[in-house]
């Protein structure tokens, strides 16, 4: 099915409006927000439906709009190890940025979840063409990664204190 240009523009504009309230893009220049929206698509997940699978090829990331997702490390012989919950206003799936491009953990919806999914390889191409956009995306991603490292550190400290 082919969409008319007006319909594509409407879809992109609606995605721009939808993601503009997400903390990840707060303060982003309008032209950068549009570049991001051009690679976006709405996604819905039912409870227990995976968003990411460890070792799966990473070509997407998500801005969670509503719902709750569990991040877990899968274990061969036992239940997965819970890492944290992410929900509305959080981001998920940055492995598409880094060589090897494989997810490092599992993520599954634990309640109905609505997100906007972005196609990473096309964003990488856009970053190479527009270095300002690339810098903007890299700095915002670095902030997300720092937040995730803090959570991991807190988990390690908690585990160490239990010994």
C-alpha positions as CSV (number, residue, x, y, z in Angstrom):
1,X,0.0,0.0,0.0
2,X,1.3,3.4,-0.9
3,X,0.5,6.5,1.2
4,X,0.0,9.9,-0.4
5,X,2.6,12.5,0.6
6,X,0.0,14.4,2.5
7,X,-0.8,11.3,4.5
8,X,2.9,10.6,5.2
9,X,3.3,14.2,6.3
10,X,0.3,13.9,8.6
11,X,1.6,10.7,10.1
12,X,5.1,12.2,10.7
13,X,3.5,15.4,12.1
14,X,1.3,13.4,14.5
15,X,4.4,11.4,15.7
16,X,6.2,14.7,16.2
17,X,3.4,15.9,18.4
18,X,3.2,12.6,20.2
19,X,6.9,12.3,21.0
20,X,7.4,16.0,21.8
21,X,6.1,15.5,25.3
22,X,8.6,12.7,26.0
23,X,11.5,13.7,28.4
24,X,14.1,12.3,26.0
25,X,13.3,14.9,23.4
26,X,12.5,17.8,25.7
27,X,14.2,20.9,24.3
28,X,15.2,19.2,21.0
29,X,15.3,21.5,18.0
30,X,12.2,21.2,15.8
31,X,14.2,20.0,12.8
32,X,15.8,17.3,14.9
33,X,12.5,16.2,16.3
34,X,11.2,15.9,12.7
35,X,14.3,13.8,11.8
36,X,13.5,11.5,14.7
37,X,9.8,11.3,13.9
38,X,10.6,10.4,10.2
39,X,12.0,7.1,11.5
40,X,9.3,6.5,14.1
41,X,6.4,4.1,14.2
42,X,3.8,3.4,16.9
43,X,4.1,0.1,18.8
44,X,1.8,-1.7,21.2
45,X,2.8,-4.6,23.4
46,X,0.6,-7.0,25.4
47,X,1.6,-8.3,28.9
48,X,4.5,-10.8,28.6
49,X,5.2,-9.8,25.0
50,X,8.9,-9.2,24.4
51,X,10.3,-5.8,23.2
52,X,13.9,-7.0,23.2
53,X,15.6,-10.4,23.4
54,X,19.2,-10.8,24.6
55,X,21.5,-11.5,21.6
56,X,18.8,-10.5,19.2
57,X,19.8,-8.1,16.4
58,X,19.4,-4.5,17.6
59,X,18.0,-2.2,15.0
60,X,15.3,-0.4,17.1
61,X,14.9,1.7,20.2
62,X,11.7,2.8,22.0
63,X,10.3,5.8,23.8
64,X,7.8,4.4,26.2
65,X,4.6,6.4,26.2
66,X,2.6,4.4,28.7
67,X,2.7,1.0,30.4
68,X,5.5,-0.9,32.2
69,X,8.4,-3.1,30.9
70,X,10.6,-5.4,32.9
71,X,14.3,-5.5,32.0
72,X,15.8,-8.9,32.7
73,X,18.9,-11.0,32.3
74,X,17.9,-14.4,31.0
75,X,19.2,-17.5,32.8
76,X,19.5,-20.9,31.2
77,X,18.5,-23.0,34.2
78,X,16.3,-20.6,36.2
79,X,14.1,-17.6,36.1
80,X,15.5,-14.4,34.6
81,X,17.3,-12.0,36.9
82,X,15.2,-8.8,37.2
83,X,17.1,-5.6,36.7
84,X,14.5,-2.8,36.7
85,X,11.2,-1.6,35.4
86,X,10.9,1.1,32.8
87,X,7.7,2.9,31.9
88,X,6.1,6.1,30.6
89,X,8.8,8.7,30.0
90,X,11.6,6.1,29.8
91,X,13.7,5.0,26.8
92,X,14.7,1.5,25.9
93,X,17.1,-0.3,23.5
94,X,20.3,1.6,22.7
95,X,22.4,-1.3,21.4
96,X,21.7,-0.3,17.8
97,X,24.2,2.5,18.3
98,X,27.1,0.2,19.2
99,X,29.1,-2.3,17.0
100,X,27.9,-5.8,17.2
101,X,24.4,-4.4,17.4
102,X,22.9,-7.0,19.6
103,X,20.7,-6.5,22.6
104,X,22.3,-7.1,26.0
105,X,19.1,-8.1,27.9
106,X,15.5,-9.1,27.6
107,X,12.7,-6.6,27.9
108,X,9.1,-7.7,28.2
109,X,5.9,-5.8,28.8
110,X,4.3,-6.5,32.1
111,X,1.2,-4.5,31.4
112,X,-0.2,-3.1,28.2
113,X,2.5,-0.8,26.8
114,X,2.4,1.9,24.1
115,X,5.7,3.1,22.7
116,X,7.1,4.8,19.6
117,X,9.7,2.6,17.9
118,X,12.6,4.1,15.9
119,X,14.6,2.5,13.1
120,X,18.3,2.8,14.3
121,X,20.2,2.1,11.1
122,X,18.4,4.9,9.3
123,X,19.0,7.2,12.2
124,X,22.8,6.4,12.1
125,X,22.8,7.4,8.5
126,X,21.0,10.7,9.3
127,X,23.6,11.3,12.1
128,X,26.4,10.9,9.6
129,X,24.8,13.4,7.3
130,X,23.8,15.9,10.0
131,X,26.5,16.0,12.7
132,X,24.4,18.4,14.8
133,X,21.6,15.9,14.9
134,X,24.2,13.1,15.6
135,X,25.7,15.1,18.5
136,X,22.2,15.8,19.9
137,X,21.2,12.2,19.8
138,X,24.5,11.0,21.2
139,X,24.4,13.4,24.2
140,X,20.8,12.4,25.0
141,X,21.7,8.8,24.7
142,X,24.7,9.3,27.0
143,X,22.3,10.7,29.6
144,X,20.2,7.6,29.4
145,X,23.2,5.3,29.6
146,X,24.4,7.2,32.7
147,X,21.0,6.7,34.3
148,X,21.2,3.0,33.5
149,X,24.7,2.7,34.9
150,X,23.6,4.3,38.2
151,X,20.8,1.8,38.5
152,X,23.2,-1.1,37.9
153,X,25.6,0.3,40.4
154,X,22.9,0.6,43.0
155,X,21.9,-3.1,42.4
156,X,25.5,-4.2,42.8
157,X,25.8,-2.3,46.1
158,X,22.6,-3.8,47.4
159,X,23.7,-7.3,46.4
160,X,27.1,-6.8,48.0
161,X,25.6,-5.5,51.3
162,X,23.5,-8.8,51.5
163,X,26.7,-10.9,51.8
